[in-house]
Structure formats: C-alpha cells, structure tokens
Amino acid sequence: MCCDCCLLGKSAQEKGLPCDNNLSVGYQCSLVSRACCVDAALDNQTTPIGQTELKCAHHCVGNDTCGCFKGYKLKPDGHSCEDINECLLGASNCRGGERCINTEGSFRCQREVSCGTGYELTDNNICKDIDECETGIHNCGPEFECQNTKGSFRCLPKVKCGVGYIQDALGSCIDINECVSQTGPCNRGQVCMNTVGSYICQRNSVNCGRGYHLNEEGTRCLDIDECKGPDRVCEGHGCVNLLGSYRCECESGYNFNSLTRVCEDVNECRHYPGRLCAHKCENTLGSYKCSCTNGFKLASDGRNCDDLNECENNPCSQECANVYGSYQCYCRRGYQLSDIDGMTCEDIDECALPTGGHICAYRCHNTPGSFHCSCPVSGYTLAPNGRSCQDIDECVTGTHTCTENQSCFNIQGGFRCLSFDCPNNYRRIGETRCERLLCNESAECLTMPLRITYYYLTFPTNIPVFTNIFRMGPSHTVPGDDIQIAITAGNEGGFFKTERMPTGGVMSVSKLINKPQDFELSLELRLRRYGTVSTYLAKVLVFVTQDEPKVPYNPLLE
C-alpha cells in the first residue's frame, strides 16, 4: 500500500502537478505520496550534465548510476525500472486465507473468503465486527435493548422474565421448553417432561423401536441380531444383520422386499412375458416352468415347443394326417367323419343320400363303406356301371319258354311268345305275312286284303303324346294314287290315331299310356290306283312295358 502511494507522488511530479495536490487517499497515504514527489523533484535537479538525455527513471545514485524505488528493479538499459512481482517470487507476507495480488511497485493481500454477516473488511484487510446497536441496523423492538455481540447482536428484554421464561418478540414472557435444549437437563436414562416455567425428569421407559432392544441398565438401545433370533427370518435364504434391521440374501428366483423384509418369489412369467417360454409360462416358487399348447411337446431345452405327431398314437379310426400343432382325420371312400368326435369314420348310407333321386336304377343296398344296386329278379341284369339295369334279351340268350311253333319277341323286362295262323284263303309267306289266294272272280274274295302282315312294337309307358309309332304305305307311289288309312280294330280305348301322309300314313299315340298293357291293332290301308282299289291289312301288336329303370343324373356321382 505504501509503494502505491509513492508511485502516485512520482506520477504527479512527472506530470508537473504540485506535490501537495489534494488526493482523496487518506492522511497516511498522502504523506507518502508528497515525500516521493519531492524526492523525485530533487533527483531531477541533481542530474549531471551529459545525463539529461538518459535520465534515471526513478533516482540517481552518485553521478552516473540510476537506482529504483522499492518494489522495482533496474532494467538492462541502466536507467529504466520495471516492477518486481512479489507474488511470483514468494516475497509477500500474505497470511493463510489471503491471496497475493501484484501491484505496480508493490502487492496487496486479499481475503479469499468474505468476512461474513456481521463483519466488514477494513483498509488493512482485516474483518472488523459491525456494531449493529451503534449503527442502528438492529431489529430489536421497543421493549428490548440492543446488545452487540461478535458478528451479530442480541435483543435483551427491558422487563426481566422469571426463571423458566423468555420474552418473545412482543415482549411477553413465554415458557421455555428446557427439554428441547441441545444439552438436555436430565441425566442419562431419564426422560425430560416440560412444565410451565420448569421441567421434570422421569426414569426413561425407552421404546427402542424396531430392530433394537434396551440394555439391562435401561440407558441405551442395542441392535438386535435378527439373523440369530427365534423368528427364523430369511428362512431358506442367506441373512445379513444390519443396525436396527437385517437383509436377506435371496436365492435365485427371489427378490428381497425392503418393506416386508422377506424374500418374495419373482414371477418370471410376468416380468419377462413372451421371452422365457415359446407357448405357456407357469410361475413356480423360485423359478418357472414352460408348457405347450395341445399338439406340441416340450423341447429338450425346456422352453421351446416341438410339433407332436399325434398320428403315431393312431387317434383316427381310419386315416390320419399330421399337421403343425394338430392332426386331421380322414375317411376312406364310402365313409364320413363323425361330427361328434371328429375321429370316428361312419358309414355313408349312399342309398339314403338326398341326391334328388336314387343312385340305383331299381334298388339300392347299403354296405359298409359302399353300396350295390340290384335289378328286378327277372328280365333285367345289372349294367357294367353297377347302377343301371339292362334288359335281358331272352330271345337271344335262349332263356325264353316259347315252343318251336312260336316266335320269341323280346320286350322290356320280359318276352312274348307269338304265333299266328293265316285265315282261310290265305297262305303264309315268311314268318310274319299272309298272302291272299286267287279269288276266281269272287266278289267277296276281291274285297279281302291282298296281304296281311304282322308287326310287333314295344315301348315303355308315358311316352309323349303324338309320338309316331308306325308308318304304312306302298313301296312306291304313282301320280294319282289315292291312299286311305284307318284303325279298324283294337283301339277301343282311343290311345292311337292315324294320319294321312303324301306317301302313306302314320299311326301315333293320341293319349298318354301310363301303365303297361298289350294292344292288337288292325290297321287297314286302301290304295286306289288306275281305278282299281287294293286293301292291305297290318296286324300291329303293341306291348307297352314298365318304364325302363334308369339312374337319375347325379353330379355328385360323376
């Protein structure tokens, strides 16, 4: 600080200012500054001739040597001075808790920690107590007197309270709770109970709290070693005693609950969902176990699931196909899977299927896994498709009962044995024709048919009306021919009719025939050619049979 004041004086002299210039630096510092200013002026006056161009920066020693003020050192040029850094050289006298700060020509010590509440820093870098009572910055009320203390102050009541009381901020005397003092008024093993204006000490009935017990003297609480106690805490696990408590070192699969102080099972299935087991996870005490859904079995690693081949146990009554996680039962043709258990194969009654008709032409017989068809006992045989019935041509197979004098005519489902005799005056030509003999100019003979021919027809019942069933006419026609055709016998029921055609005539069904029956029709054709009338007679035997047994179309059987 002294060096700083000296520098102020030297600076004033260099600037031509009066040495007694009034500086607001305090009395002591102003004296130092003035002395240095006067010394500098004297040095300037005694500088030898020849040295005016190289004046000493501070002062001369002798006639040709420059010197520096305290806190400076001479530079190599011999006349300039530079500051000495006392802080860097360790030449300061700063105390502990102070920091050295270099200044021009000197240094100063600065506290590293502030003085704190109730103190102020002096010019000498010393913390000085503030007298709050003198400065009037206290907050004592009108009922109190201010008393300064080191770093603070206290408010003393003007009215003195009795023993066991203290005055509050309003000046009232209130009870002192001696029991909450830091030292405590009672001896060890006693409990302090505050009273109005005083207190009483009672023997301590100590409640040591959980994890502690009272010593025999009743003066202090001792830790309980729960690990050695009769309660068998941490049973099955490790136990570590702690002050006032204990900790269980739980086995794998358990966690210690700090609240209940027991080892609780870890539910791994809930904590790690979907990461432990491929299918199902079941928690167990201290562990877990995996299981698989139906159709799978636990793999060797105990976590994954492998497909189970259920077919190895033959669960199906017939065919079994293993699929991933399950299996499927199949049935052979003619059987169907039971709707009840899905494993049993039940016979399909093909004969009772709602197919819109029968699968057999005549009669169906169900068999295990299949069926077979049958035909009427006589007249039919089973077709190669196994369902239709084919007519047996008894006339071809020789199974008929016709005599040698009869001809066999096959009809649907049977046969007819036919024979005929030519009328008088006719002779037989072939198996089905009779021809008239010469008439010898007999008028009656001339009106008889020239030829009688026998025809055999057969068709089933219910053929459509207007179906043409027979055609009759001359082998050739001549322009001018007049042909007439008519049914002369056998059509009493009116089931047939004839119709004239350009080259002859046709006979057709005129009414539905819905039941089997035989007809013997006489069909007469009259031909007028060149003025001559010729008559021809056709004996048409019609055998209407039962409709042929046929299998209705069923796309399911294709």
C-alpha positions as CSV (number, residue, x, y, z in Angstrom):
1,M,0.0,0.0,0.0
2,C,2.9,2.4,0.9
3,C,4.5,1.8,-2.5
4,D,1.3,2.5,-4.3
5,C,1.1,5.9,-2.5
6,C,4.7,6.7,-3.5
7,L,4.0,5.9,-7.2
8,L,1.2,8.4,-7.0
9,G,3.7,11.1,-5.9
10,K,6.2,10.3,-8.6
11,S,3.5,10.3,-11.2
12,A,2.3,13.8,-10.0
13,Q,5.9,15.1,-10.3
14,E,6.4,13.7,-13.8
15,K,3.1,15.4,-14.9
16,G,4.1,18.7,-13.4
17,L,1.5,18.7,-10.8
18,P,2.2,20.2,-7.3
19,C,3.4,17.8,-4.7
20,D,0.8,18.9,-2.2
21,N,-2.0,18.1,-4.6
22,N,-5.1,17.2,-2.5
23,L,-5.7,13.5,-3.1
24,S,-8.6,11.6,-1.5
25,V,-6.4,8.7,-0.4
26,G,-6.3,9.2,3.3
27,Y,-3.9,11.1,5.5
28,Q,-1.1,8.5,5.8
29,C,-1.0,7.8,2.0
30,S,-1.0,11.5,1.2
31,L,2.2,12.0,3.3
32,V,4.0,9.1,1.5
33,S,2.9,10.5,-1.9
34,R,4.1,14.0,-1.1
35,A,7.5,12.7,0.1
36,C,8.1,10.7,-3.1
37,C,7.1,13.6,-5.2
38,V,9.6,15.9,-3.5
39,D,12.4,13.3,-3.8
40,A,11.7,12.9,-7.5
41,A,12.0,16.7,-8.0
42,L,15.3,16.8,-6.2
43,D,16.7,13.9,-8.2
44,N,15.8,15.7,-11.4
45,Q,17.6,18.8,-10.2
46,T,20.9,16.9,-9.4
47,T,21.1,15.0,-12.7
48,P,24.7,15.7,-14.0
49,I,25.3,17.5,-17.3
50,G,25.5,15.0,-20.0
51,Q,22.9,12.7,-18.4
52,T,19.9,14.8,-19.4
53,E,19.2,12.7,-22.4
54,L,19.3,9.5,-20.4
55,K,17.6,10.5,-17.1
56,C,17.1,7.8,-14.5
57,A,13.5,6.6,-14.4
58,H,13.4,6.8,-10.6
59,H,16.5,8.3,-9.0
60,C,20.3,8.5,-9.3
61,V,22.9,7.0,-7.0
62,G,26.0,9.1,-7.3
63,N,26.7,11.0,-10.6
64,D,26.3,8.2,-13.1
65,T,24.3,5.4,-11.6
66,C,20.5,5.0,-11.6
67,G,18.5,3.5,-8.8
68,C,14.9,2.3,-8.5
69,F,12.4,2.7,-5.8
70,K,11.4,-0.2,-3.5
71,G,9.3,-2.7,-5.4
72,Y,11.2,-2.1,-8.7
73,K,14.4,-3.3,-10.3
74,L,16.7,-1.7,-12.9
75,K,16.4,-2.8,-16.4
76,P,19.4,-3.8,-18.5
77,D,19.4,-0.3,-20.2
78,G,20.7,1.1,-16.8
79,H,18.1,3.8,-16.4
80,S,14.6,2.2,-16.7
81,C,12.9,0.4,-13.9
82,E,10.4,-2.5,-14.0
83,D,8.0,-3.8,-11.4
84,I,9.0,-6.7,-9.2
85,N,6.3,-9.4,-9.0
86,E,6.5,-10.2,-5.2
87,C,3.6,-12.7,-5.6
88,L,5.5,-14.7,-8.2
89,L,8.8,-14.6,-6.2
90,G,7.0,-15.6,-3.0
91,A,8.2,-12.3,-1.3
92,S,4.8,-11.4,0.0
93,N,3.7,-11.6,3.6
94,C,0.1,-12.7,3.0
95,R,-1.4,-14.9,5.6
96,G,-3.3,-18.1,5.3
97,G,-6.8,-17.5,3.7
98,E,-5.4,-14.5,1.8
99,R,-4.5,-14.2,-1.9
100,C,-1.5,-12.2,-3.1
101,I,-2.3,-9.7,-5.9
102,N,0.7,-7.9,-7.6
103,T,0.5,-4.2,-8.0
104,E,2.9,-1.6,-9.6
105,G,5.8,-1.4,-7.2
106,S,4.2,-3.5,-4.5
107,F,1.5,-6.1,-3.8
108,R,-1.6,-6.4,-1.7
109,C,-3.2,-9.3,0.2
110,Q,-6.9,-10.0,-0.4
111,R,-9.1,-12.4,1.7
112,E,-10.2,-15.3,-0.4
113,V,-13.4,-15.7,1.8
114,S,-15.7,-12.9,2.6
115,C,-15.9,-11.7,6.2
116,G,-19.5,-13.0,6.5
117,T,-22.6,-11.5,8.1
118,G,-21.9,-9.0,10.9
119,Y,-18.3,-8.1,9.8
120,E,-16.8,-5.6,7.4
121,L,-13.3,-5.5,5.7
122,T,-11.0,-2.7,6.8
123,D,-8.3,-1.0,4.7
124,N,-5.8,-3.2,6.4
125,N,-7.6,-6.2,5.0
126,I,-8.9,-7.2,8.5
127,C,-12.5,-8.3,9.2
128,K,-13.9,-6.0,11.8
129,D,-17.1,-6.6,13.8
130,I,-20.0,-4.3,12.9
131,D,-21.7,-2.8,15.9
132,E,-25.4,-3.1,14.8
133,C,-26.5,-1.4,18.0
134,E,-24.4,1.6,17.3
135,T,-25.2,1.8,13.6
136,G,-28.9,1.3,14.3
137,I,-29.3,-1.6,11.9
138,H,-30.6,-4.0,14.5
139,N,-34.3,-5.1,14.6
140,C,-34.9,-5.0,18.4
141,G,-38.4,-3.9,19.3
142,P,-39.2,-1.0,21.7
143,E,-39.5,-3.5,24.6
144,F,-35.9,-4.6,24.1
145,E,-32.4,-3.2,24.4
146,C,-29.8,-4.0,21.7
147,Q,-26.6,-5.7,22.9
148,N,-23.8,-6.1,20.4
149,T,-22.1,-9.4,20.0
150,K,-19.2,-10.7,17.8
151,G,-20.7,-10.8,14.3
152,S,-24.2,-10.2,15.5
153,F,-26.3,-8.7,18.2
154,R,-29.0,-9.8,20.7
155,C,-32.2,-8.1,21.9
156,L,-32.4,-8.1,25.7
157,P,-35.9,-7.5,27.2
158,K,-36.2,-4.4,29.3
159,V,-38.6,-6.3,31.5
160,K,-36.9,-9.3,33.1
161,C,-38.9,-12.6,33.0
162,G,-38.7,-15.2,35.8
163,V,-36.7,-18.4,35.7
164,G,-38.1,-20.8,33.1
165,Y,-39.5,-18.0,30.9
166,I,-38.2,-16.0,28.0
167,Q,-39.6,-12.9,26.4
168,D,-41.0,-13.2,22.9
169,A,-40.8,-10.6,20.0
170,L,-43.7,-8.8,21.5
171,G,-42.2,-8.5,24.9
172,S,-44.4,-11.2,26.5
173,C,-42.9,-13.8,28.8
174,I,-43.4,-17.3,27.5
175,D,-42.4,-20.7,28.9
176,I,-39.0,-22.1,28.0
177,N,-39.1,-25.7,26.8
178,E,-35.9,-26.8,28.6
179,C,-36.4,-30.4,27.2
180,V,-35.5,-29.2,23.7
181,S,-32.2,-27.7,24.6
182,Q,-29.1,-29.1,23.0
183,T,-27.6,-30.4,26.2
184,G,-30.7,-31.7,27.9
185,P,-31.3,-31.0,31.6
186,C,-31.9,-34.7,32.6
187,N,-29.4,-37.4,33.2
188,R,-28.9,-40.4,31.0
189,G,-31.7,-42.9,31.4
190,Q,-34.2,-40.2,32.2
191,V,-36.9,-38.5,30.1
192,C,-37.4,-34.8,30.3
193,M,-41.0,-33.5,30.6
194,N,-41.6,-29.8,30.2
195,T,-43.8,-28.0,32.7
196,V,-44.9,-24.3,32.8
197,G,-41.8,-22.4,33.9
198,S,-39.8,-25.5,34.6
199,Y,-39.4,-29.3,33.8
200,I,-39.3,-32.6,35.5
201,C,-37.1,-35.7,34.8
202,Q,-38.6,-39.1,34.9
203,R,-36.9,-42.5,34.6
204,N,-36.8,-43.4,30.9
205,S,-39.2,-46.2,29.7
206,V,-37.3,-46.4,26.5
207,N,-39.1,-47.5,23.3
208,C,-36.1,-48.5,21.3
209,G,-38.1,-49.1,18.1
210,R,-37.9,-51.9,15.6
211,G,-34.6,-53.7,15.4
212,Y,-33.3,-52.6,18.8
213,H,-33.7,-53.6,22.4
214,L,-33.0,-51.8,25.7
215,N,-29.8,-52.7,27.6
216,E,-30.0,-54.0,31.1
217,E,-29.3,-50.6,32.6
218,G,-32.1,-49.1,30.6
219,T,-29.9,-46.4,29.3
220,R,-29.4,-47.2,25.6
221,C,-30.7,-49.3,22.8
222,L,-28.8,-52.2,21.4
223,D,-29.1,-53.7,17.9
224,I,-31.0,-57.0,17.7
225,D,-29.3,-59.6,15.6
226,E,-32.4,-60.9,13.8
227,C,-30.4,-63.5,11.9
228,K,-29.8,-65.4,15.2
229,G,-33.3,-64.8,16.6
230,P,-36.1,-67.3,17.1
231,D,-38.2,-65.9,14.3
232,R,-36.1,-67.7,11.7
233,V,-36.1,-64.7,9.3
234,C,-34.9,-65.3,5.7
235,E,-35.7,-69.0,6.1
236,G,-34.2,-70.9,3.2
237,H,-32.1,-67.8,2.3
238,G,-28.9,-66.1,3.5
239,C,-29.3,-63.5,6.3
240,V,-27.1,-60.4,6.8
241,N,-27.6,-58.4,10.1
242,L,-27.7,-54.6,9.9
243,L,-28.0,-51.9,12.5
244,G,-31.6,-51.9,13.5
245,S,-32.5,-54.3,10.7
246,Y,-31.4,-57.1,8.5
247,R,-31.2,-58.1,4.9
248,C,-32.0,-61.4,3.2
249,E,-29.6,-62.6,0.5
250,C,-32.3,-64.3,-1.5
251,E,-31.8,-67.4,-3.6
252,S,-32.1,-67.3,-7.3
253,G,-35.8,-66.7,-8.3
254,Y,-36.5,-64.4,-5.3
255,N,-36.2,-60.7,-4.5
256,F,-35.8,-59.1,-1.1
257,N,-38.7,-56.8,-0.2
258,S,-37.3,-54.0,1.9
259,L,-40.7,-53.2,3.4
260,T,-41.8,-56.7,4.5
261,R,-38.2,-57.8,4.9
262,V,-38.8,-61.2,3.3
263,C,-37.7,-62.9,0.1
264,E,-40.6,-62.8,-2.3
265,D,-40.9,-65.1,-5.3
266,V,-40.2,-63.4,-8.6
267,N,-42.9,-64.1,-11.1
268,E,-40.6,-64.5,-14.1
269,C,-43.6,-65.1,-16.4
270,R,-45.0,-61.7,-15.6
271,H,-41.6,-59.8,-15.6
272,Y,-40.4,-61.3,-18.9
273,P,-43.6,-62.0,-20.9
274,G,-43.0,-63.9,-24.2
275,R,-39.3,-64.2,-23.6
276,L,-39.0,-67.3,-21.4
277,C,-41.3,-69.8,-23.0
278,A,-42.4,-70.4,-26.5
279,H,-46.0,-71.1,-25.6
280,K,-47.2,-71.1,-21.9
281,C,-45.3,-70.0,-18.8
282,E,-46.2,-71.1,-15.3
283,N,-44.7,-69.5,-12.3
284,T,-43.3,-71.7,-9.5
285,L,-41.7,-70.8,-6.2
286,G,-38.2,-69.6,-7.1
287,S,-38.5,-70.5,-10.7
288,Y,-40.9,-71.1,-13.6
289,K,-41.8,-73.9,-16.0
290,C,-42.8,-73.9,-19.6
291,S,-45.6,-75.9,-21.1
292,C,-47.0,-76.3,-24.6
293,T,-50.4,-76.0,-26.1
294,N,-52.3,-79.0,-27.5
295,G,-50.5,-80.5,-30.4
296,F,-47.0,-79.7,-29.2
297,K,-44.5,-81.2,-26.7
298,L,-41.8,-79.5,-24.7
299,A,-38.4,-79.5,-26.4
300,S,-35.2,-80.7,-24.8
301,D,-34.3,-77.1,-23.8
302,G,-37.4,-76.9,-21.6
303,R,-38.5,-73.7,-23.2
304,N,-39.4,-74.3,-26.9
305,C,-42.1,-76.5,-28.2
306,D,-41.9,-79.1,-30.9
307,D,-44.8,-80.4,-33.0
308,L,-46.3,-83.6,-31.7
309,N,-47.1,-86.3,-34.2
310,E,-50.4,-87.4,-32.9
311,C,-50.8,-89.9,-35.7
312,E,-48.3,-92.1,-34.0
313,N,-50.9,-92.9,-31.3
314,N,-53.5,-93.8,-34.0
315,P,-56.2,-91.4,-32.8
316,C,-58.3,-91.8,-36.0
317,S,-60.4,-94.8,-36.9
318,Q,-59.1,-94.8,-40.4
319,E,-56.6,-92.3,-41.9
320,C,-54.6,-89.7,-40.0
321,A,-52.6,-86.7,-41.4
322,N,-50.3,-84.8,-39.0
323,V,-50.4,-81.0,-39.3
324,Y,-48.4,-78.4,-37.4
325,G,-49.8,-78.3,-33.9
326,S,-52.6,-80.8,-34.6
327,Y,-53.8,-83.6,-36.8
328,Q,-56.6,-84.3,-39.2
329,C,-58.6,-87.5,-39.5
330,Y,-59.7,-88.7,-43.0
331,C,-62.0,-91.4,-44.0
332,R,-61.9,-93.8,-47.0
333,R,-64.4,-93.6,-49.7
334,G,-67.8,-94.5,-48.5
335,Y,-67.3,-93.2,-45.0
336,Q,-67.6,-89.7,-43.5
337,L,-66.0,-88.2,-40.4
338,S,-68.2,-88.1,-37.3
339,D,-69.5,-84.7,-36.3
340,I,-69.3,-85.7,-32.6
341,D,-65.6,-86.6,-32.1
342,G,-64.0,-85.8,-35.5
343,M,-62.1,-89.0,-35.3
344,T,-64.5,-91.8,-36.0
345,C,-65.4,-92.7,-39.6
346,E,-69.1,-93.5,-40.1
347,D,-70.5,-95.4,-43.0
348,I,-72.3,-93.2,-45.6
349,D,-75.7,-94.6,-46.5
350,E,-75.5,-93.8,-50.2
351,C,-78.9,-95.2,-50.6
352,A,-80.4,-92.5,-48.3
353,L,-78.5,-89.5,-49.7
354,P,-80.7,-86.6,-50.7
355,T,-79.5,-86.6,-54.2
356,G,-82.9,-85.9,-55.8
357,G,-83.3,-89.5,-56.8
358,H,-81.9,-92.9,-56.3
359,I,-78.3,-93.8,-57.3
360,C,-79.5,-97.1,-58.5
361,A,-81.9,-97.7,-61.4
362,Y,-84.0,-100.2,-59.4
363,R,-83.0,-100.9,-55.9
364,C,-80.1,-99.8,-53.7
365,H,-78.5,-101.8,-51.0
366,N,-76.1,-100.1,-48.5
367,T,-72.9,-101.9,-47.5
368,P,-70.1,-100.8,-45.1
369,G,-68.2,-98.1,-47.0
370,S,-70.1,-98.6,-50.2
371,F,-73.4,-99.8,-51.8
372,H,-74.6,-102.1,-54.5
373,C,-77.5,-102.0,-56.9
374,S,-79.9,-104.8,-57.9
375,C,-82.4,-105.2,-60.7
376,P,-85.8,-107.0,-60.9
377,V,-85.4,-110.7,-60.4
378,S,-86.4,-111.5,-64.0
379,G,-86.0,-109.7,-67.3
380,Y,-83.0,-107.5,-66.3
381,T,-79.4,-107.7,-65.5
382,L,-77.0,-105.1,-63.8
383,A,-75.2,-102.9,-66.3
384,P,-71.4,-102.5,-66.3
385,N,-71.7,-99.2,-64.4
386,G,-73.1,-101.1,-61.5
387,R,-76.2,-98.9,-61.2
388,S,-78.3,-99.2,-64.3
389,C,-80.4,-102.2,-65.3
390,Q,-80.1,-103.7,-68.7
391,D,-82.9,-105.6,-70.4
392,I,-82.2,-109.3,-70.9
393,D,-83.0,-110.4,-74.4
394,E,-84.3,-113.8,-73.6
395,C,-84.9,-114.5,-77.3
396,V,-81.1,-114.1,-77.9
397,T,-79.9,-115.8,-74.8
398,G,-82.3,-118.7,-75.2
399,T,-83.8,-118.3,-71.8
400,H,-87.4,-117.9,-73.1
401,T,-90.1,-120.5,-72.8
402,C,-91.5,-120.3,-76.3
403,T,-92.3,-123.5,-78.2
404,E,-91.0,-124.5,-81.5
405,N,-94.2,-123.3,-83.2
406,Q,-93.9,-119.8,-81.5
407,S,-91.6,-117.0,-82.2
408,C,-89.9,-115.1,-79.3
409,F,-90.3,-111.4,-79.2
410,N,-88.2,-109.5,-76.6
411,I,-89.8,-106.7,-74.6
412,Q,-88.5,-104.5,-71.8
413,G,-88.1,-106.8,-68.8
414,G,-89.5,-109.9,-70.5
415,F,-90.6,-111.5,-73.7
416,R,-93.6,-112.7,-75.6
417,C,-94.2,-116.0,-77.4
418,L,-96.1,-115.2,-80.6
419,S,-97.7,-117.3,-83.2
420,F,-100.4,-116.8,-85.8
421,D,-102.3,-118.7,-88.4
422,C,-103.3,-117.4,-91.8
423,P,-107.1,-117.1,-92.4
424,N,-108.8,-119.2,-94.9
425,N,-108.0,-118.4,-98.5
426,Y,-104.5,-117.1,-97.4
427,R,-101.2,-118.7,-97.5
428,R,-98.3,-118.0,-95.2
429,I,-95.3,-116.3,-96.7
430,G,-92.4,-116.0,-94.3
431,E,-92.7,-115.6,-90.5
432,T,-95.0,-112.5,-90.4
433,R,-97.0,-112.4,-93.6
434,C,-100.1,-114.0,-95.2
435,E,-101.0,-113.5,-98.8
436,R,-104.4,-113.9,-100.3
437,L,-105.0,-116.8,-102.8
438,L,-106.6,-116.3,-106.2
439,C,-110.2,-115.2,-105.9
440,N,-111.7,-116.8,-109.2
441,E,-113.7,-113.7,-109.8
442,S,-115.4,-114.0,-106.4
443,A,-116.7,-110.5,-105.3
444,E,-116.3,-111.3,-101.6
445,C,-112.8,-112.5,-102.1
446,L,-111.8,-109.4,-104.1
447,T,-112.8,-107.2,-101.1
448,M,-110.4,-109.0,-98.8
449,P,-106.9,-107.6,-98.1
450,L,-104.3,-108.6,-100.6
451,R,-101.8,-109.1,-97.8
452,I,-101.9,-109.4,-94.0
453,T,-98.7,-108.5,-92.3
454,Y,-97.9,-108.9,-88.6
455,Y,-95.9,-106.2,-86.8
456,Y,-94.6,-106.2,-83.3
457,L,-93.9,-103.0,-81.4
458,T,-92.9,-102.3,-77.8
459,F,-92.2,-99.1,-75.9
460,P,-92.4,-98.0,-72.3
461,T,-95.2,-96.2,-70.6
462,N,-95.6,-92.5,-70.5
463,I,-94.1,-91.8,-74.0
464,P,-95.1,-88.3,-75.2
465,V,-98.5,-87.9,-76.9
466,F,-98.3,-87.5,-80.7
467,T,-95.3,-89.7,-80.9
468,N,-95.3,-91.6,-84.3
469,I,-95.0,-95.3,-83.6
470,F,-95.8,-96.9,-87.0
471,R,-95.7,-95.9,-90.7
472,M,-97.6,-97.7,-93.5
473,G,-97.6,-97.1,-97.3
474,P,-96.9,-98.7,-100.7
475,S,-93.4,-99.5,-101.6
476,H,-93.6,-96.9,-104.3
477,T,-96.2,-94.3,-105.3
478,V,-97.7,-93.3,-108.7
479,P,-99.1,-90.0,-109.5
480,G,-102.8,-90.1,-109.0
481,D,-102.7,-92.7,-106.1
482,D,-105.4,-92.3,-103.5
483,I,-104.4,-93.7,-100.1
484,Q,-106.7,-94.1,-97.1
485,I,-105.6,-95.5,-93.8
486,A,-107.6,-96.3,-90.7
487,I,-107.6,-98.3,-87.5
488,T,-110.3,-100.9,-87.8
489,A,-109.9,-102.8,-84.5
490,G,-108.2,-102.8,-81.2
491,N,-108.4,-99.1,-80.4
492,E,-111.3,-99.2,-78.1
493,G,-109.5,-97.0,-75.5
494,G,-108.7,-94.4,-78.1
495,F,-105.0,-94.4,-77.3
496,F,-103.9,-94.3,-81.0
497,K,-104.8,-92.4,-84.2
498,T,-103.9,-92.3,-87.8
499,E,-102.9,-89.5,-90.1
500,R,-102.7,-89.4,-93.9
501,M,-99.3,-88.6,-95.4
502,P,-98.3,-87.9,-99.1
503,T,-96.9,-91.4,-99.5
504,G,-98.9,-93.3,-97.0
505,G,-100.0,-92.8,-93.4
506,V,-98.7,-92.9,-89.8
507,M,-100.1,-94.1,-86.5
508,S,-99.3,-92.1,-83.4
509,V,-100.1,-92.1,-79.7
510,S,-103.1,-89.9,-79.1
511,K,-103.4,-90.3,-75.3
512,L,-100.9,-90.9,-72.5
513,I,-100.4,-94.6,-71.7
514,N,-99.4,-94.7,-68.0
515,K,-99.5,-98.4,-67.3
516,P,-98.2,-101.5,-69.0
517,Q,-100.7,-103.2,-71.4
518,D,-100.8,-105.0,-74.7
519,F,-102.7,-103.8,-77.8
520,E,-103.6,-105.8,-81.0
521,L,-104.4,-103.2,-83.6
522,S,-105.8,-103.8,-87.1
523,L,-104.6,-101.0,-89.5
524,E,-106.1,-101.0,-92.9
525,L,-104.7,-99.2,-95.9
526,R,-106.8,-98.8,-99.1
527,L,-104.9,-97.8,-102.3
528,R,-106.8,-96.7,-105.4
529,R,-104.6,-96.8,-108.4
530,Y,-105.7,-96.6,-112.0
531,G,-109.3,-97.2,-110.9
532,T,-108.5,-100.3,-109.0
533,V,-108.8,-100.5,-105.2
534,S,-106.4,-102.7,-103.2
535,T,-106.6,-103.3,-99.5
536,Y,-103.7,-104.1,-97.2
537,L,-104.0,-105.1,-93.6
538,A,-101.4,-104.6,-90.9
539,K,-101.8,-106.5,-87.6
540,V,-99.8,-104.4,-85.2
541,L,-99.2,-105.9,-81.7
542,V,-98.1,-103.2,-79.3
543,F,-96.6,-104.2,-76.0
544,V,-96.4,-101.2,-73.6
545,T,-93.9,-102.1,-70.8
546,Q,-93.0,-100.7,-67.5
547,D,-90.6,-97.8,-67.9
548,E,-87.0,-98.9,-68.0
549,P,-85.3,-98.5,-64.6
550,K,-82.8,-95.6,-65.1
551,V,-80.4,-93.9,-62.8
552,P,-81.3,-90.2,-62.5
553,Y,-78.4,-87.8,-63.2
554,N,-76.4,-87.0,-60.1
555,P,-73.3,-84.8,-60.5
556,L,-72.0,-86.0,-57.1
557,L,-71.5,-89.5,-58.5
558,E,-69.7,-88.4,-61.6
